[in-house]
């Protein structure tokens, strides 16, 4: 602080300007003038615009990390839990509140309809920063969101190939990039293990596989999540050359192909009984008893809990071990699921995986 003697030398007594200068100098000496002071690092992120691209190719901008998020996908909900952003969820579909693993993470959320029938009135009234929707959302619903002037990002929760870029985008959206990268390291370690064990697999040594979606006789064509899985595994997808992403085939076609392995997706299996019922139904279909996959006990029902969403890399590990038991004899997918539950999503290892 300047002493009174210096003030007298620099400032003429009685001057209004003098009084103003004295006041400014006094404030400066007290630390009250903060011109040019930077925000603390933790606050800086709150005031930075966030730009990212969703999976429809749209570039979206948020003025700050989203802390009011609505989604109608249980897989998106799990992604948000994994990266530590569950408290930002203010709206979710009714099914999510019935899921014993998810409901405790939805303390701040309201019901906003279902995936195919979102409640637009409730969604608008909640004033979300962003709405996260599946990329396969119908054009009609997309247009309604556009007319409501809401910021909506569309992501593919079924594609294991798209997962890394998607979870990074979610980390940016929510301000939880560090947690997103932590999950990605878990993903990459398991992905590297699978790739290492499959690097010497040739087409001639790989088994033929029929991958059936939740609908009977609906299989994995190009562009589907199942197709991506089988491509990663280097197996021969018997439906790989059929037109469309989800071609519907006949029992006769399957018998003619005679796959060595059958994987059947069981949508949101809650208990072993669900998987067993689907398994029995599959094996008892007309003519299936003659299939190599059935005769050699290589028919498996796989819960979608581990096939889609952030557990997808663990699902791939299960399918890899079932496809190549020798190459993965020392690998335990259950252990990977336990690690996922311990690090990212408590209780995830208590759900169904594969039967038998």
Buried (B, 14 or more C-beta within 10 A) or exposed (E): EEEEEEBEEEBEEEEEEBEEBBEEBBEEEEEEEEEEEEEEEEEEEEEEEBEBEBBBEEEBEBEEBBBBBBBBBBBBBBBBBBBBBBBBBBBBBEBBEEBEBBEEBBEBBBBBBEBEEBBBEBBEEBEBBBBBBBBEBEEEBBEBBEEEEBBBBBBBBBBBEBBBBBBBBBBBBBBBBEBBEBBBEBBEEBBEBBEEBBEEBEEEEBBBBBBBBEEEBBBBBBEBBBBBBBBBBBBBBBBBEBEEBBBBBEBEBBBEBBBBBBBBBBBBBBEEEBBBBBBEEBBEBEEBEEBBBBEEEBBBBBBBBBBBBBBBBBBBBBBBBBBBEEBBEEBEBEEBBBBBBEEBBBEBBEBBBBBE
